[in-house]
Amino acid sequence: MRSEATPFVGGPLDGRVLDVLVGATGHPPKWYRVPVPHPEGGEPTVLVYRRVALAPSPRLGLHRGWRYEYDPEGDPDGGPKWPWSRRHGWR
């Protein structure tokens, strides 16, 4: 598998650059979850980072790569709602 050095912005990982595995398309995952163990052995806290495109290149307008921004709400379901993914009361 191929990995890509990806910077993290905000939250506890601010300023760090981690190697993130990329998929078949060459893109890292849209959401990056980091489980942080609880000091007293309780339920771990999960930090959520959202993938954002870096600034576009000046000539072609293509993005130069990706970075992850901290999402304090941690809501990975903020995308479009497709009709076939909805739960209906009828079958």
C-alpha positions in Angstrom: 0.0 0.0 0.0 1.1 3.5 -0.7 1.1 6.3 1.9 1.3 10.0 1.7 2.7 12.5 4.2 -0.3 14.5 5.3 -0.3 17.6 7.6 -2.8 18.0 10.4 -4.3 21.3 11.5 -6.0 22.1 14.7 -6.7 19.9 17.7 -4.2 17.8 19.6 -2.3 16.8 16.4 -1.8 20.4 15.2 1.4 20.8 13.3 2.2 17.1 12.9 2.7 15.4 9.6 1.7 11.7 9.5 1.9 9.1 6.8 -1.7 8.2 5.8 -2.5 5.3 3.6 -4.1 6.3 0.3 -6.7 4.3 -1.6 -6.8 3.0 -5.2 -7.6 6.5 -6.5 -4.6 8.0 -4.7 -6.7 10.0 -2.2 -6.5 9.6 1.6 -9.8 8.8 3.4 -12.3 11.7 3.9 -12.3 11.2 7.6 -9.4 10.3 9.9 -10.3 9.0 13.4 -7.7 8.9 16.2 -8.8 6.9 19.3 -7.3 8.4 22.5 -7.4 6.0 25.4 -9.0 7.2 28.6 -6.4 7.5 31.5 -8.6 5.6 33.9 -9.4 2.8 31.5 -12.9 4.0 30.5 -14.3 4.6 27.1 -11.7 6.0 24.6 -12.2 9.5 23.2 -12.2 9.6 19.4 -10.7 12.7 17.7 -12.1 13.3 14.2 -10.2 15.1 11.4 -11.8 16.0 8.0 -9.9 15.9 4.7 -9.5 19.3 3.0 -7.8 20.1 -0.4 -4.7 22.3 -0.2 -4.6 25.6 -2.2 -4.9 25.1 -6.0 -1.9 25.4 -8.2 -1.6 28.8 -10.0 -1.5 27.5 -13.6 -4.1 24.7 -13.9 -6.2 25.2 -10.7 -5.6 21.7 -9.6 -5.2 21.0 -5.9 -1.7 20.2 -4.7 -2.6 17.7 -2.1 -4.6 17.2 1.1 -4.5 18.1 4.7 -6.7 17.2 7.7 -8.5 19.8 9.8 -9.8 19.0 13.3 -13.6 18.7 13.5 -14.5 19.1 17.2 -18.1 18.0 16.6 -16.8 14.8 14.9 -19.8 14.4 12.5 -18.7 12.3 9.6 -22.3 12.2 8.2 -22.4 15.8 7.0 -22.5 14.9 3.3 -25.4 14.6 1.0 -28.4 12.5 1.9 -29.2 10.1 -0.9 -32.8 8.9 -1.2 -31.8 5.2 -1.3 -29.9 5.4 2.0 -32.8 6.7 4.0 -34.8 4.5 6.3 -38.5 4.4 5.4 -41.4 3.2 7.4 -42.6 1.2 4.4 -41.0 -1.8 2.8 
